Each structure stands twice: as C-alpha cells, then as structure tokens.
Amino acid sequence: MKRTVLHLVLGAVVVVAMVGVVACQALRAREPEQETRSAVVERGMMLVAVSASGSIEPQARVSLAFEVPGRVAEVPVEVGDTVEAGDVLARLDTTDLEFAVQQAEINLRAAQLRLERLQEPPDEADVEAARAAVSDAAAAYEVAKMNLTLTEHSVSVGDEVRAARFARDEAFRRYQNLRARFDEHDSIVEAAHDAYLDALGRYNRAVESAELQLTNARNEVTRAYHALQQAQDNLDKLLEGASEADIEAAQLDVDAAELNLEKARNDLEKATLRAPFDGVVAAVGITAGEMASTGLPAITLLDTSGFRITVSADEMDVARLAEGQTAQVTLDALPDVVITGTVESIAPAATFEGGVVYYDVIIRLAPTEAPIRADMTANATIVVEELTDVLMIPTWVVRVDRNTGQTYVHRQTGDGIERVDVELGVRYEGRAQVLSGLSEGDVVVWVVEPTPFALRHP
C-alpha cells in the first residue's frame, strides 16, 4: 500500500515537471512572435452620452368627454380627420337645454324688473292713486260701521221680530189655556199646539235672519277695516320707498337668476364637443343616436404639430443630464432615420418600479419630414459631455492588475513590449480617455498574457 502511494506521488511530480517543461517550451516558442493587436494613441474629441428608450408622444393628446348626459345628435368627424381649434367634433340633442336657457332668461328679467321698481322713486300718479285708495277704503269702513249700527238697531226693534215674538207668546198662552180645559188629545188642543209650533218656527227664523244680518254687517266692518289698513300701508311704503332689506332681497333674487342663466348656458355649451387645438382625430367612441354618458371618452384628439419622447434615466445617469442637452433619436420602425432632439425637462422626483429608481426625462424632437407617428418606439442618445483635444485609446487594450487594482496597458517599444501604468478618465463606446502614462503616437498592444499557472522567465 505504501509503495502504491509513493508511486502516485512520484507520478504526480513527474507530471508537474513535464507540464512545466511544456509551458516553458511554449513560452519560449511564442516569445519571438506573440499574438498581438495594436492601436495608436490618438488625440481628438470624445462624446459622452446617456442612452435610453421610450415612445413617441404628440405635442398634446386629449380625450374629450361630454359633461352633460344626452342623446348624440351628430358626429361630423372620423378617425384621421384634420381639424382646427373650435371645430365641432360631436353634439348632443339640445332641445331641453335650449328651453332651460329661455326660461332662465325670463326669470332673470322678471327679477331685474322687481329690483328696478324698488329702486325707483315713487311716481306721483302712483301716490295719488294710493291716497285715493286710502280715501275709498276709509269711506267704505265708515259705511260698514253705519250699516252695523243700523242692523243692530233693526234687530233689537224690528217689526218682524216683534210680531213673531208676539205671535209665539199668544199661541203659547192659548195652547196652555186649552190644555188646562180639555184633554191633551182633544183636537182643539192639538190644533192650538200646532199653531204654537208654527209661531215658534216663524219667530226662530226671524231671529236667525236678524242674527245673520248682524253677522254680515260685523264681517263687512272687519273687511273694510283691513282694507283701510292695507291701503294705508301701501301708501306709507310708497312714500317711504323700499327698505334696504327689500332691495337686498331683490338683488339676491337677481343674482340667483343670473347664476341659473349662466348654468343653463354652460350646460348648453357642454352639449357640444369642440376641438381645443389644431390636430388629428385619433379615436371616435360614439355614434349618432346613442345615449352619451358623462365622463367617458368620446373623441380623442392629437396635436401633431410637434413630438417628444419620455425616457427613463437611472440615478447614476441623471446626475449628468441637464436641460438643453442635445439628443439623437432613432426609431425602430424607421431605422434609417435619425432625429435631433433637445432635453426639455427632467423630473424633480424619482419614480420607483420593481426596486429600481429612475427619473423621467422629456426630449423635444426637432421638426422633421420623417413619417413619425404617436406611440412609435424610440431610442435616444443624449450627449452629456463633449471632450476636445484628449488622448484616447481603445478600451480593449486596458488591463487591471488583479493584485493591486492598477490599470495598465502594454506599450510597444523599439525592442519589445513593456507594461505601462495609466490613469484613465471617461470611457464611452469602446474608447477611454488617457489622463497620464501615455503620449500621442504611442503604440499600445494587446497580448496574450500567461495564465497564473504558467512559468515565467526571470
């Protein structure tokens, strides 16, 4: 068993030795002609940019909806139609709304007339008429009082009442006498009793008639008195003019009528959808004859006089963005078209989505003849920095020391290749800015370095 282990160990040593020999032979064989790529250190301009994607948005997009319910009377536009600001896009049946406006106008005029009457000084003719009414009412009152006095006197001393009372009393006495002398059921007694009842009825009717006359006379006095009071109050108000409270109340009535008229007119105006700007009809969601619901989109309008895109920049890139920076925009649908744009605005606050922080950046596109349309996918490259007269090298020649973290390159010399430590600045699109370590015209190379397990020459 020990011999077997020893043989394995010796075998491993031999294998390692053989690998070392092969590696040394391979390295010696490559030294005369290593695999290399070379580039010249150049001086020039570098553009540093931030790339992001989004979609084309029109200058404005609005979904118009009716604010009042009703039946759709007409829809004079179709999808794709070009309209101007103020053009009618759709209209409801306005019969009831027009009637409401007319009624509100009448109510307002009536309230205004009442206010004007209160504010005007009393007319002399009206004053004279009011005084005449007072005089007439006073005369009527006096006449009513006189009639009451006469009625009271006639009731107390009236011949009709006295005669009826006398006839009643006589009939009653005769009935009593006959009843005492004859049997209660005797025909003479019964006739006397009937005569008494008839006399009693005539008396009661006479009294009721007299009382009715008296009641009517008293009521007439009351009516005449109230009429006189009303006439006097009307005259006093006419002479004094309207009170501040009356004028204020009338003014409030006018104000309320004006508000009602304004609301009626607004409702009538809301029954018509008009284009708020020049644009293109993008969608029509209603048809003539159907009932339109409030708040639901009826017409969608686009302002295609200009376009923009909204892209998302992460928190690392947004710090390098600023309003006014230039952007180059390409479209997936039009790969050969490049449109210039300008950063118009940057969101002041971030948006969080799936744990990622980003900021909305709006890029305004320059006018173009390209057939761009809303919602096309767009890719934007925003130039954030323009470096001039800088040393540049391709990034594929750059290496980093695994032990120290130092950045370096291989530079070609007259008799070979040497390692040179460098300090780099901006990197963009495969190029890196050289801050120190190289000079213009230097040739830098990429070589295949030995693996960590390869043997190195002293």
C-alpha positions in Angstrom: 0.0 0.0 0.0 2.8 2.5 0.9 4.5 1.6 -2.4 1.4 2.4 -4.3 1.1 5.8 -2.7 4.7 6.5 -3.3 4.3 5.6 -7.0 1.3 8.0 -7.2 3.3 10.9 -5.6 6.3 10.3 -7.9 3.9 10.2 -10.9 2.3 13.5 -9.9 5.8 15.1 -9.6 6.8 13.8 -12.9 3.5 15.2 -14.5 4.0 18.6 -12.9 7.6 18.7 -14.1 6.5 17.7 -17.6 3.8 20.4 -17.6 6.4 23.0 -16.5 8.7 21.9 -19.3 6.0 22.1 -21.9 4.9 25.5 -20.6 8.4 26.8 -20.8 8.9 25.4 -24.2 5.6 27.0 -25.3 6.5 30.4 -23.9 9.9 30.3 -25.5 8.3 29.4 -28.8 5.8 32.4 -28.5 8.4 35.0 -27.4 9.7 35.6 -30.9 6.2 36.2 -32.3 3.4 36.9 -29.7 -0.3 37.1 -30.7 -1.0 40.9 -30.6 -3.4 43.6 -31.6 -2.2 47.2 -31.7 -3.6 50.7 -31.7 -2.1 54.2 -31.8 -2.7 56.7 -29.0 -4.7 59.5 -30.7 -5.7 63.0 -29.7 -9.2 64.1 -30.7 -12.8 64.6 -29.5 -14.9 62.3 -27.4 -18.7 62.5 -27.0 -20.1 61.1 -23.7 -23.7 60.2 -23.9 -26.6 58.5 -22.0 -28.8 56.1 -23.8 -32.4 55.4 -23.0 -35.6 54.3 -24.8 -39.2 55.4 -24.8 -42.1 56.1 -27.2 -43.1 59.0 -29.4 -45.7 61.3 -27.9 -47.5 64.1 -29.7 -47.4 67.7 -28.6 -50.7 67.1 -26.9 -53.2 64.2 -26.5 -56.7 64.8 -25.1 -59.7 62.6 -24.6 -62.8 64.7 -24.8 -66.0 63.6 -23.0 -69.4 65.2 -22.5 -70.1 66.8 -19.2 -73.8 66.5 -19.5 -75.8 63.4 -20.5 -78.0 63.2 -23.6 -78.6 61.6 -26.9 -75.9 62.1 -29.6 -77.3 64.2 -32.4 -74.3 64.3 -34.7 -70.7 63.2 -35.0 -69.3 65.1 -38.0 -65.7 63.8 -37.8 -64.0 60.4 -38.4 -60.7 58.9 -37.4 -57.8 60.6 -39.3 -59.7 63.9 -40.0 -57.7 67.1 -39.5 -59.5 69.7 -37.5 -58.9 73.2 -36.4 -59.4 74.7 -32.9 -63.1 75.4 -32.3 -64.4 72.9 -34.9 -67.4 70.9 -33.8 -66.5 67.2 -33.1 -69.8 66.0 -31.7 -73.1 67.4 -30.5 -76.0 66.3 -28.3 -79.7 66.9 -28.7 -80.1 70.4 -27.1 -83.9 70.9 -27.2 -84.4 70.7 -23.4 -81.2 72.7 -22.8 -82.3 75.5 -25.1 -85.7 75.7 -23.3 -83.9 75.8 -19.9 -81.8 78.8 -21.2 -85.0 80.6 -22.3 -86.7 80.0 -19.0 -83.7 81.3 -17.1 -83.6 84.4 -19.2 -87.3 85.1 -18.4 -86.7 84.6 -14.7 -83.8 86.9 -14.7 -85.7 89.7 -16.5 -88.6 89.4 -14.0 -86.2 89.7 -11.1 -84.5 92.7 -12.6 -87.8 94.5 -13.1 -88.8 93.9 -9.5 -85.5 95.3 -8.3 -85.8 98.4 -10.6 -89.3 99.1 -9.2 -87.9 99.1 -5.7 -85.0 101.3 -6.6 -87.0 103.9 -8.5 -88.6 107.0 -6.6 -92.4 106.8 -6.2 -94.4 108.1 -9.2 -96.8 111.0 -8.4 -99.6 109.2 -10.2 -99.0 106.1 -8.0 -99.0 108.3 -4.9 -102.3 109.9 -5.9 -103.8 106.5 -6.7 -102.6 105.2 -3.3 -104.1 108.2 -1.5 -107.4 107.7 -3.4 -107.4 104.1 -2.3 -107.0 105.1 1.3 -109.9 107.6 1.0 -112.1 105.0 -0.6 -111.2 102.4 2.0 -111.9 104.9 4.8 -115.2 105.7 3.3 -116.1 102.1 2.9 -115.1 101.5 6.5 -117.4 104.3 7.7 -120.3 103.0 5.7 -119.7 99.5 7.1 -119.8 100.8 10.6 -123.0 102.7 9.9 -124.6 99.6 8.4 -123.6 97.6 11.5 -125.2 100.2 13.8 -128.4 100.2 11.8 -128.5 96.4 11.7 -128.1 96.2 15.4 -130.9 98.7 16.0 -133.2 96.9 13.5 -132.6 93.6 15.1 -133.5 94.9 18.5 -136.6 96.8 17.5 -137.6 95.2 14.2 -141.3 94.8 13.4 -140.8 91.3 12.0 -139.1 90.1 15.2 -141.6 91.8 17.5 -144.5 90.4 15.5 -143.1 86.9 15.5 -142.4 87.1 19.2 -145.9 88.3 20.0 -147.5 85.6 17.8 -145.3 83.0 19.5 -146.4 84.2 23.0 -150.1 84.3 22.1 -150.0 80.9 20.6 -148.3 79.5 23.7 -150.9 81.1 26.1 -153.8 79.8 24.0 -152.3 76.4 23.9 -151.8 76.4 27.7 -155.4 77.5 28.4 -156.9 74.9 26.1 -154.7 72.2 27.5 -156.0 73.0 31.0 -159.6 72.8 30.0 -159.6 69.9 27.6 -158.0 66.6 27.3 -154.4 66.7 25.9 -155.5 64.6 22.9 -158.5 66.7 22.1 -158.4 68.1 18.5 -158.8 71.7 19.8 -155.7 71.3 22.0 -153.7 69.7 19.2 -154.6 72.5 16.8 -153.5 75.0 19.4 -150.3 73.1 19.8 -149.6 73.1 16.1 -150.3 76.8 15.9 -147.9 77.4 18.7 -145.1 75.4 17.0 -145.7 77.3 13.8 -145.4 80.6 15.6 -142.3 79.4 17.3 -140.7 78.4 14.0 -141.5 81.8 12.4 -140.0 83.5 15.4 -136.8 81.5 15.3 -136.5 82.1 11.6 -136.9 85.8 12.2 -134.3 85.8 14.9 -131.9 83.8 12.7 -132.4 86.2 9.8 -131.7 89.1 12.1 -128.6 87.4 13.6 -127.3 86.7 10.1 -127.8 90.3 9.0 -125.9 91.3 12.2 -123.1 88.8 11.5 -122.8 90.0 7.9 -122.7 93.6 9.0 -119.9 92.9 11.5 -117.9 91.0 8.9 -118.2 93.8 6.5 -116.8 96.2 9.1 -113.9 93.9 9.7 -113.1 93.6 5.9 -113.4 97.3 5.5 -111.0 97.9 8.4 -108.4 95.5 7.0 -108.8 97.1 3.5 -108.2 100.5 5.0 -105.1 99.3 6.9 -103.7 97.7 3.7 -104.3 100.8 1.7 -102.6 102.9 4.3 -99.7 100.6 4.5 -99.3 100.7 0.7 -99.4 104.5 0.8 -96.8 104.6 3.6 -94.4 102.2 1.8 -94.8 104.2 -1.4 -94.0 107.4 0.3 -91.1 106.0 2.3 -89.7 103.9 -0.6 -88.3 100.4 -0.4 -86.3 99.4 2.7 -82.7 98.3 2.4 -83.8 94.8 3.3 -86.3 94.7 0.5 -83.7 96.0 -2.0 -81.1 93.5 -0.8 -83.6 90.6 -1.1 -84.5 91.7 -4.6 -80.8 92.0 -5.5 -80.2 88.4 -4.2 -83.1 87.2 -6.4 -81.4 88.9 -9.4 -78.0 87.3 -8.5 -79.6 83.8 -8.2 -81.4 84.3 -11.5 -78.0 85.3 -13.2 -76.4 82.2 -11.8 -79.2 80.0 -13.1 -78.9 81.5 -16.5 -75.1 81.1 -16.5 -75.5 77.4 -15.6 -78.1 76.9 -18.2 -75.9 78.4 -20.9 -72.9 76.4 -19.7 -74.9 73.2 -19.9 -76.0 74.1 -23.4 -72.3 74.8 -24.4 -71.2 71.5 -22.8 -73.6 69.6 -25.1 -71.1 70.4 -27.9 -67.6 69.0 -28.1 -65.2 71.3 -29.9 -61.5 70.9 -30.8 -59.3 72.7 -28.2 -56.5 72.9 -30.7 -55.5 72.1 -34.3 -54.9 68.4 -34.6 -55.9 65.0 -35.9 -58.8 62.8 -34.7 -57.2 59.7 -33.3 -60.3 57.9 -32.0 -64.2 58.2 -32.1 -66.0 56.4 -29.4 -69.7 57.5 -30.0 -72.2 57.3 -32.8 -75.3 59.4 -33.6 -78.5 58.3 -31.9 -77.0 56.6 -28.9 -77.0 57.9 -25.3 -73.8 59.5 -24.3 -72.5 59.0 -20.7 -70.7 61.8 -18.8 -67.0 61.3 -18.3 -66.5 58.5 -20.8 -64.1 59.4 -23.7 -66.0 60.3 -26.8 -63.3 61.8 -29.1 -59.5 61.5 -28.8 -57.5 64.4 -30.5 -53.8 64.6 -31.1 -51.7 67.7 -31.6 -49.1 66.6 -34.2 -47.5 70.0 -34.6 -44.6 68.6 -32.6 -43.4 65.4 -30.9 -41.5 64.4 -27.9 -40.4 61.3 -26.1 -40.2 60.5 -22.4 -37.3 58.2 -21.4 -36.2 56.9 -18.0 -32.7 57.6 -16.7 -31.3 55.8 -13.7 -29.9 57.8 -10.7 -26.3 57.3 -11.9 -27.0 58.9 -15.4 -29.5 61.6 -14.3 -26.8 63.5 -12.5 -25.1 64.1 -15.8 -28.2 65.3 -17.6 -29.3 68.9 -17.9 -32.0 70.8 -19.8 -30.8 71.9 -23.2 -28.6 69.0 -23.9 -28.7 67.5 -27.5 -30.0 64.1 -28.2 -30.0 61.8 -31.2 -33.2 59.8 -31.6 -33.7 56.7 -33.7 -36.9 54.8 -34.3 -37.4 51.0 -34.5 -39.9 51.5 -37.3 -37.6 53.8 -39.3 -34.1 52.5 -38.7 -32.5 54.8 -41.3 -34.0 58.0 -39.7 -32.1 60.0 -37.1 -33.9 62.9 -35.5 -32.3 65.6 -33.4 -33.8 66.4 -30.0 -33.3 68.6 -27.0 -33.7 67.7 -23.3 -36.8 69.8 -22.3 -37.3 68.8 -18.7 -36.1 66.3 -16.0 -38.4 65.1 -13.3 -37.5 66.6 -9.9 -38.5 63.4 -8.1 -37.8 59.8 -8.8 -40.1 57.0 -9.8 -39.8 53.6 -8.1 -40.6 50.5 -10.0 -39.5 47.0 -9.0 -37.0 48.4 -6.6 -35.3 50.4 -9.4 -35.0 54.2 -9.1 -35.4 56.2 -12.3 -36.3 59.7 -13.4 -38.5 60.7 -16.4 -36.7 62.8 -19.0 -38.6 64.6 -21.7 -36.9 65.2 -25.0 -38.4 67.6 -27.5 -37.9 66.5 -31.2 -36.9 68.9 -33.9 -39.2 69.3 -36.9 -38.7 66.5 -39.4 -40.2 65.3 -42.7 -40.0 61.7 -41.5 -43.4 60.0 -41.3 -43.3 59.5 -37.5 -46.4 58.6 -35.6 -47.5 58.7 -32.0 -46.5 55.7 -29.8 -43.6 54.5 -32.1 -40.7 53.0 -30.1 -37.8 55.4 -29.9 -34.2 55.2 -28.7 -32.4 58.4 -27.5 -28.7 59.1 -27.1 -28.2 62.2 -25.0 -24.8 63.9 -25.4 -23.9 64.8 -21.8 -20.2 65.9 -22.4 -18.0 66.8 -25.3 -14.3 66.4 -24.7 -11.9 68.0 -27.1 -8.1 67.6 -27.6 -7.9 64.5 -25.4 -5.7 61.4 -25.6 -7.7 58.3 -26.4 -7.1 54.6 -26.6 -9.5 51.6 -27.3 -10.8 50.0 -24.2 -9.8 46.5 -25.4 -6.1 47.3 -24.6 -6.8 48.2 -21.0 -5.9 45.7 -18.2 -6.2 45.7 -14.5 -3.7 44.2 -12.1 -5.5 41.6 -10.0 -3.4 42.1 -7.0 -3.1 45.9 -6.9 -6.1 47.1 -8.9 -3.7 49.2 -11.0 -4.8 50.0 -14.6 -2.2 49.4 -17.2 -1.5 48.7 -20.9 1.2 47.2 -22.9 3.2 49.7 -25.0 5.3 48.7 -27.9 8.9 49.8 -27.7 11.8 49.6 -30.2 13.0 46.3 -29.0 9.9 44.8 -27.4 6.7 45.3 -25.3 6.6 46.9 -21.9 3.9 47.3 -19.2 2.9 50.9 -18.6 0.6 52.1 -15.7 -2.0 54.5 -16.9 -4.7 56.8 -15.4 -7.9 56.8 -17.4 -10.8 59.2 -17.4 -14.1 59.0 -19.3 -15.0 55.8 -21.1 -17.6 55.7 -23.8 -18.4 53.5 -26.8 -15.2 51.4 -26.6 -12.8 54.4 -26.1 -11.1 55.6 -23.0 -9.6 59.0 -22.1 -6.0 58.8 -21.1 -5.1 61.2 -18.3 -1.5 60.1 -17.7 1.0 57.4 -18.7 0.9 57.6 -22.5 1.7 60.2 -25.2 0.2 60.9 -28.5 1.6 58.5 -31.1 2.4 55.7 -28.7 1.5 52.3 -29.9 -0.4 50.2 -27.4 -0.9 46.5 -27.9 -2.9 43.6 -26.6 -1.0 40.5 -25.9 -2.0 37.1 -24.5 -0.5 37.0 -21.1 0.5 33.7 -19.4 -2.1 32.2 -17.1 -1.4 32.3 -13.4 -0.2 28.6 -13.6 2.3 29.2 -16.3 6.0 29.5 -15.5 7.6 33.0 -16.0 11.1 33.9 -17.2 13.2 35.6 -14.7 
